[in-house]
């Protein structure tokens, strides 16, 4: 089944983790054997060959570079200008992938429909099954460019500059305090520049990604922003009690706005009681079904399957040590249709979750 993954930090992995994502995951892991500068070395799960093998034909791919003020212990850049420059290096990597035929930018409804039609037609022939090593399917992976955390936008005026080169979604916050909004583990609403940022986004019809907004900033943004809203990678506070997750009230507000919420595959967001550096997916029973619990919770609040999708965040600074134990690479997202079927979801519901909701949202947001 064709799959949309609404959150992957591909360029971060290429530029900061120094991973050649045109190579299979096994090759990347082998090259990282013995490296210990990051906890997920030799444990990555994402590469372009595995995306094709898993029929993940469209992704929301990020630029990400945090600004950190003096005294902020989080990793990041010491000026907005440096953060901007890092996002431009990431943008250059996406452009290089396009030039090589590995990826294709999707920035409007016509390109979206043509790209999805090509992928679905290519996979309609069983002999073109990308799970086969002899598969002839080598289509470019489509990507929608998103900015995770807006700190790198030197001023709100940079939003239009970014829109011109293809940026189509912005999450104003990431972890901690931000220049425009406060994020995970922080408190406080939008800054004055954050309000200006949202006005610029609204003017350009850029999607607001509510992921990572702290509660105060979330409610500010929902009240202020009148454009399209989604949450690319977020789970449920009712199942795992942490401010990174959405409360039922926040989920209901997103449903009322017509949002789609992408389920994330980071173990600490999936199962309660996770202890960083100590817990393991096997010991906590963290498997793909745990994400279905979160998706199902949202479906019960909505009364339908129209507001959930997949936004894995795989290799978002974690790897096999912190994702479901029954997922070896991102190609294993193809396990979800059968698991959803076993949970009683109909074919039409499964199609909604795997791709349909994201595509419908984008066509509406882009005026199709």
RODO-2510 file (C-alpha; in nm, 4 decimals, decimal comma):
residues 368
     n   res          X          Y          Z
     1     x     0,0000     0,0000     0,0000
     2     x     0,1169     0,3528    -0,0809
     3     x     0,2334     0,5292     0,2367
     4     x     0,2818     0,8924     0,3355
     5     x     0,5217     0,9597     0,6252
     6     x     0,4651     1,3126     0,7531
     7     x     0,7908     1,3575     0,9425
     8     x     1,1460     1,2551     0,8538
     9     x     1,4669     1,4475     0,9316
    10     x     1,6389     1,3313     0,6141
    11     x     1,8698     1,6277     0,5588
    12     x     1,9731     1,6361     0,9249
    13     x     2,0810     1,2747     0,8956
    14     x     2,2701     1,3479     0,5760
    15     x     2,4410     1,6690     0,6875
    16     x     2,4904     1,6286     1,0642
    17     x     2,4987     1,2489     1,1032
    18     x     2,6948     1,2239     0,7727
    19     x     2,4795     0,9435     0,6352
    20     x     2,4664     0,8727     0,2630
    21     x     2,0935     0,8037     0,2383
    22     x     2,1218     0,6830    -0,1193
    23     x     2,2797     0,3666     0,0257
    24     x     2,0774     0,0881     0,1916
    25     x     2,0368     0,0970     0,5688
    26     x     2,2616    -0,2077     0,6031
    27     x     2,5475    -0,0229     0,4304
    28     x     2,5036     0,2840     0,6505
    29     x     2,5051     0,0719     0,9654
    30     x     2,8173    -0,1108     0,8520
    31     x     3,0014     0,2158     0,7897
    32     x     2,9077     0,3385     1,1387
    33     x     3,0260     0,0269     1,3199
    34     x     3,2457     0,1290     1,6127
    35     x     3,1362     0,4930     1,6080
    36     x     3,0037     0,6215     1,9411
    37     x     2,9555     0,9965     1,8989
    38     x     2,5764     0,9479     1,8886
    39     x     2,3612     0,6846     2,0635
    40     x     2,2008     0,5630     1,7412
    41     x     2,5195     0,4947     1,5460
    42     x     2,4917     0,1718     1,3430
    43     x     2,1230     0,1566     1,4434
    44     x     1,9595     0,3763     1,1781
    45     x     1,6373     0,2700     1,0102
    46     x     1,5865     0,5155     0,7220
    47     x     1,7382     0,5424     0,3750
    48     x     1,5967     0,6088     0,0305
    49     x     1,6166     0,2417    -0,0849
    50     x     1,4151     0,1368     0,2214
    51     x     1,1581     0,4093     0,1598
    52     x     1,1060     0,2683    -0,1891
    53     x     1,0961    -0,0879    -0,0612
    54     x     0,8290     0,0113     0,1898
    55     x     0,6291     0,2028    -0,0748
    56     x     0,6760     0,5220     0,1253
    57     x     0,6455     0,7384    -0,1822
    58     x     0,5792     1,0728    -0,0158
    59     x     0,7353     1,2208     0,2967
    60     x     0,7318     1,5499     0,4811
    61     x     1,1046     1,6199     0,5046
    62     x     1,2510     1,8748     0,7404
    63     x     1,4972     2,1506     0,7725
    64     x     1,5959     2,1864     1,1385
    65     x     1,8450     2,4114     1,3191
    66     x     1,7837     2,5399     1,6714
    67     x     1,9079     2,8727     1,8060
    68     x     2,0229     2,8497     2,1682
    69     x     2,0622     3,1587     2,3834
    70     x     2,3358     3,1749     2,6492
    71     x     2,2457     2,9426     2,9347
    72     x     2,0313     2,7115     2,7203
    73     x     2,1799     2,3610     2,7638
    74     x     2,0206     2,2185     2,4485
    75     x     2,2389     2,1618     2,1424
    76     x     2,2055     2,4274     1,8760
    77     x     2,3506     2,7283     1,7002
    78     x     2,4633     3,0461     1,8750
    79     x     2,2974     3,2899     1,6361
    80     x     1,9898     3,2867     1,4120
    81     x     2,2175     3,3551     1,1152
    82     x     2,4155     3,0375     1,1824
    83     x     2,0930     2,8409     1,2191
    84     x     1,9667     2,9839     0,8885
    85     x     2,2894     2,8825     0,7167
    86     x     2,2528     2,5273     0,8465
    87     x     1,9010     2,4995     0,7055
    88     x     2,0357     2,6197     0,3707
    89     x     2,2968     2,3450     0,3713
    90     x     2,0144     2,0998     0,4324
    91     x     1,8151     2,2548     0,1488
    92     x     2,1170     2,2091    -0,0790
    93     x     2,1213     1,8385     0,0041
    94     x     1,7572     1,8021    -0,1014
    95     x     1,8397     1,9837    -0,4255
    96     x     2,1315     1,7450    -0,4844
    97     x     1,8975     1,4501    -0,4330
    98     x     1,6577     1,5993    -0,6869
    99     x     1,9387     1,6484    -0,9385
   100     x     2,0324     1,2825    -0,8936
   101     x     1,6746     1,1656    -0,9458
   102     x     1,6460     1,0305    -0,5919
   103     x     1,3811     1,2764    -0,4710
   104     x     1,1200     1,5164    -0,6068
   105     x     0,9916     1,8311    -0,4360
   106     x     0,6128     1,8440    -0,4013
   107     x     0,4913     2,2009    -0,3493
   108     x     0,1513     2,2233    -0,5188
   109     x    -0,1579     2,0137    -0,5811
   110     x    -0,0873     1,9364    -0,9464
   111     x     0,2601     1,7997    -0,8721
   112     x     0,1194     1,6067    -0,5759
   113     x    -0,1455     1,4346    -0,7853
   114     x     0,0929     1,3522    -1,0699
   115     x     0,3538     1,2105    -0,8316
   116     x     0,1060     0,9927    -0,6413
   117     x    -0,0468     0,8686    -0,9662
   118     x     0,2976     0,7590    -1,0900
   119     x     0,3714     0,5733    -0,7691
   120     x     0,0349     0,4001    -0,7519
   121     x     0,0510     0,2996    -1,1185
   122     x     0,4040     0,1635    -1,0783
   123     x     0,3001    -0,0539    -0,7876
   124     x    -0,0219    -0,1786    -0,9453
   125     x     0,1872    -0,4397    -1,1298
   126     x     0,2840    -0,7204    -0,8861
   127     x     0,6083    -0,7727    -1,0810
   128     x     0,7105    -0,4232    -0,9739
   129     x     0,6897    -0,5042    -0,6026
   130     x     0,9637    -0,2899    -0,4424
   131     x     1,0076    -0,5449    -0,1642
   132     x     1,1778    -0,7615    -0,4234
   133     x     1,5503    -0,7130    -0,4747
   134     x     1,4880    -0,7324    -0,8500
   135     x     1,2179    -0,4647    -0,8504
   136     x     1,2475    -0,2163    -1,1381
   137     x     1,0710     0,0546    -0,9388
   138     x     1,3185     0,3397    -0,8866
   139     x     1,0828     0,6354    -0,8730
   140     x     1,1985     0,9435    -0,6855
   141     x     1,0648     0,9782    -0,3336
   142     x     0,8409     1,2829    -0,3151
   143     x     0,9050     1,5323    -0,0388
   144     x     0,7190     1,8274     0,1064
   145     x     0,9608     2,0685     0,2701
   146     x     0,8880     2,1570     0,6335
   147     x     1,0760     2,3624     0,8923
   148     x     1,0875     2,2046     1,2390
   149     x     1,1331     2,4909     1,4809
   150     x     1,1292     2,8420     1,3341
   151     x     1,4378     2,9772     1,5156
   152     x     1,6417     2,9778     1,1945
   153     x     1,4132     3,2342     1,0300
   154     x     1,6189     3,5439     1,1058
   155     x     1,3046     3,7610     1,1001
   156     x     0,9428     3,6846     1,0080
   157     x     1,0167     3,8426     0,6698
   158     x     1,2243     3,5330     0,5894
   159     x     0,9032     3,3280     0,5685
   160     x     0,8336     3,4546     0,2174
   161     x     1,1929     3,3872     0,1103
   162     x     1,1538     3,0294     0,2336
   163     x     0,8132     2,9929     0,0676
   164     x     0,9690     3,0996    -0,2610
   165     x     1,2174     2,8101    -0,2486
   166     x     0,9471     2,5591    -0,1605
   167     x     0,8859     2,5582     0,2158
   168     x     0,5256     2,4544     0,2741
   169     x     0,4951     2,3837     0,6501
   170     x     0,6421     2,5382     0,9645
   171     x     0,6441     2,4173     1,3239
   172     x     0,7172     2,7344     1,5241
   173     x     0,8756     2,5481     1,8165
   174     x     1,0942     2,2477     1,8912
   175     x     1,2363     2,1609     2,2348
   176     x     1,2729     2,4290     2,4995
   177     x     1,2356     2,8057     2,4654
   178     x     1,2235     2,9458     2,1153
   179     x     1,2489     3,2814     1,9420
   180     x     0,8914     3,2574     1,8129
   181     x     0,7240     3,0050     2,0416
   182     x     0,8021     2,7847     2,3383
   183     x     0,8172     2,4126     2,2821
   184     x     0,8454     2,0797     2,4600
   185     x     0,9424     2,1126     2,8291
   186     x     0,8948     2,4922     2,8212
   187     x     0,6017     2,7187     2,9070
   188     x     0,4691     3,0469     2,7775
   189     x     0,2772     3,1614     2,4736
   190     x     0,3807     3,2999     2,1379
   191     x     0,6266     3,5880     2,1344
   192     x     0,5436     3,9116     1,9524
   193     x     0,7558     3,7896     1,6600
   194     x     0,5747     3,4579     1,6818
   195     x     0,2460     3,6346     1,6185
   196     x     0,3996     3,8117     1,3211
   197     x     0,5330     3,4783     1,1988
   198     x     0,1865     3,3234     1,2001
   199     x     0,0415     3,6197     1,0126
   200     x     0,3023     3,5746     0,7400
   201     x     0,2355     3,2005     0,7281
   202     x    -0,1369     3,2643     0,7010
   203     x    -0,0854     3,5126     0,4158
   204     x     0,1161     3,2542     0,2222
   205     x    -0,1103     2,9598     0,3209
   206     x     0,1810     2,7771     0,4824
   207     x     0,0721     2,4824     0,6963
   208     x     0,1073     2,5354     1,0709
   209     x     0,2606     2,2257     1,2315
   210     x     0,1344     2,2227     1,5911
   211     x     0,3831     1,9520     1,6918
   212     x     0,6150     2,0501     1,9796
   213     x     0,4190     2,3622     2,0777
   214     x     0,3903     2,3830     2,4564
   215     x     0,0343     2,4062     2,5845
   216     x     0,0396     2,7865     2,6178
   217     x     0,1760     2,8395     2,2679
   218     x    -0,0573     2,5752     2,1237
   219     x    -0,3682     2,7558     2,2416
   220     x    -0,2290     3,0908     2,1281
   221     x    -0,1639     2,9494     1,7821
   222     x    -0,5042     2,7800     1,7527
   223     x    -0,6753     3,1076     1,8450
   224     x    -0,4615     3,3274     1,6199
   225     x    -0,3954     3,1197     1,3099
   226     x    -0,6685     3,0903     1,0467
   227     x    -0,4810     2,8760     0,7937
   228     x    -0,4319     2,4994     0,7571
   229     x    -0,3118     2,3162     1,0703
   230     x    -0,1693     1,9671     1,1119
   231     x     0,0474     1,7836     1,3648
   232     x     0,3100     1,5906     1,1748
   233     x     0,4335     1,3655     1,4581
   234     x     0,2494     1,3595     1,7884
   235     x     0,0951     1,1007     2,0208
   236     x    -0,1561     1,1049     2,3071
   237     x    -0,1047     1,2353     2,6599
   238     x    -0,3843     1,0107     2,7848
   239     x    -0,1659     0,7077     2,7061
   240     x     0,1800     0,8529     2,7845
   241     x     0,1604     1,1445     3,0255
   242     x     0,4118     1,4050     2,9095
   243     x     0,3831     1,7603     2,7800
   244     x     0,5309     1,6454     2,4456
   245     x     0,2005     1,4684     2,3838
   246     x    -0,1413     1,6192     2,3098
   247     x    -0,4132     1,6226     2,5736
   248     x    -0,7607     1,5131     2,4697
   249     x    -0,8684     1,8779     2,4695
   250     x    -0,5877     1,9658     2,2281
   251     x    -0,6739     1,6696     2,0046
   252     x    -1,0392     1,7755     1,9950
   253     x    -0,9380     2,1296     1,9006
   254     x    -0,7282     1,9935     1,6134
   255     x    -1,0119     1,7710     1,4976
   256     x    -1,2419     2,0747     1,4902
   257     x    -0,9874     2,2498     1,2682
   258     x    -0,9791     1,9572     1,0250
   259     x    -0,6234     1,8634     1,1200
   260     x    -0,4485     1,5318     1,0651
   261     x    -0,2225     1,4015     1,3438
   262     x     0,0702     1,1764     1,2517
   263     x     0,1602     0,8989     1,4928
   264     x     0,5283     0,8950     1,5930
   265     x     0,7431     0,5838     1,6416
   266     x     0,9709     0,7130     1,9186
   267     x     0,9391     0,4560     2,1999
   268     x     0,9352     0,7059     2,4862
   269     x     0,6277     0,8628     2,3268
   270     x     0,4581     0,5272     2,2743
   271     x     0,4844     0,3483     2,6092
   272     x     0,4694     0,4894     2,9630
   273     x     0,7635     0,4711     3,2010
   274     x     1,0392     0,4896     2,9404
   275     x     1,3775     0,5794     3,0934
   276     x     1,6221     0,7300     2,8448
   277     x     1,9366     0,5216     2,8083
   278     x     1,8005     0,2335     3,0188
   279     x     1,4679     0,1164     2,8769
   280     x     1,4550    -0,1059     2,5710
   281     x     1,1724    -0,1643     2,3234
   282     x     1,1710    -0,5365     2,4053
   283     x     1,1510    -0,4897     2,7839
   284     x     0,8739    -0,2298     2,7573
   285     x     0,6753    -0,4254     2,5003
   286     x     0,7022    -0,1396     2,2539
   287     x     0,5838    -0,2688     1,9189
   288     x     0,3909    -0,1291     1,6238
   289     x     0,0610    -0,2121     1,7912
   290     x     0,1392     0,0468     2,0577
   291     x     0,1186     0,3186     1,7949
   292     x    -0,2170     0,1827     1,6839
   293     x    -0,3341     0,2337     2,0442
   294     x    -0,2536     0,6045     2,0075
   295     x    -0,4137     0,6291     1,6640
   296     x    -0,7214     0,4472     1,7883
   297     x    -0,7528     0,6858     2,0829
   298     x    -0,7692     0,9782     1,8407
   299     x    -1,0177     0,7923     1,6202
   300     x    -1,2441     0,7327     1,9211
   301     x    -1,2334     1,1045     2,0073
   302     x    -1,3117     1,1952     1,6458
   303     x    -1,5692     0,9241     1,5856
   304     x    -1,3984     0,8412     1,2553
   305     x    -1,0614     0,7671     1,0927
   306     x    -1,0247     1,1008     0,9134
   307     x    -0,7774     1,2716     1,1459
   308     x    -0,4869     1,0283     1,1865
   309     x    -0,1898     0,9282     0,9781
   310     x     0,1725     0,8234     1,0065
   311     x     0,4515     1,0668     1,0981
   312     x     0,7223     0,8342     1,2178
   313     x     1,0108     1,0661     1,3157
   314     x     1,2328     0,7608     1,2604
   315     x     1,6037     0,8420     1,2918
   316     x     1,5102     1,1709     1,4554
   317     x     1,8186     1,1404     1,6797
   318     x     1,7254     0,7833     1,7744
   319     x     1,7446     0,4470     1,6011
   320     x     1,6692     0,0795     1,6646
   321     x     1,7456     0,1275     2,0345
   322     x     1,4367     0,3494     2,0684
   323     x     1,1751     0,2416     1,8179
   324     x     0,9319    -0,0552     1,8029
   325     x     1,1142    -0,3853     1,8318
   326     x     0,9203    -0,5307     1,5358
   327     x     1,0514    -0,2585     1,3014
   328     x     1,3923    -0,3203     1,1474
   329     x     1,3772    -0,0421     0,8886
   330     x     1,1195     0,2060     0,7677
   331     x     1,0160    -0,0491     0,5040
   332     x     0,8345    -0,2292     0,7874
   333     x     0,5648     0,0384     0,7826
   334     x     0,4060    -0,2052     0,5383
   335     x     0,3169    -0,4149     0,8432
   336     x     0,0604    -0,1566     0,9503
   337     x    -0,2213    -0,2427     0,7063
   338     x    -0,2379    -0,6011     0,8326
   339     x    -0,2128    -0,4930     1,1969
   340     x    -0,4911    -0,2389     1,1475
   341     x    -0,7019    -0,5023     0,9749
   342     x    -0,6583    -0,7336     1,2729
   343     x    -0,7776    -0,4509     1,4976
   344     x    -1,1016    -0,4288     1,2996
   345     x    -1,0241    -0,1399     1,0673
   346     x    -1,1852    -0,1580     0,7227
   347     x    -0,9868    -0,1234     0,4009
   348     x    -1,1141     0,2316     0,3484
   349     x    -1,0095     0,3251     0,7024
   350     x    -0,6644     0,1736     0,6522
   351     x    -0,6199     0,3689     0,3298
   352     x    -0,7172     0,6861     0,5165
   353     x    -0,4487     0,6242     0,7774
   354     x    -0,1703     0,5154     0,5435
   355     x    -0,2088     0,7967     0,2910
   356     x    -0,5614     0,9188     0,2249
   357     x    -0,5956     1,1683     0,5092
   358     x    -0,2682     1,3431     0,4327
   359     x    -0,3464     1,3662     0,0608
   360     x    -0,6960     1,5020     0,1225
   361     x    -0,5567     1,7579     0,3690
   362     x    -0,2902     1,8754     0,1238
   363     x    -0,5324     1,9088    -0,1680
   364     x    -0,7590     2,1248     0,0453
   365     x    -0,4693     2,3311     0,1853
   366     x    -0,3328     2,3895    -0,1637
   367     x    -0,6666     2,4784    -0,3155
   368     x    -0,7240     2,1706    -0,5283
***
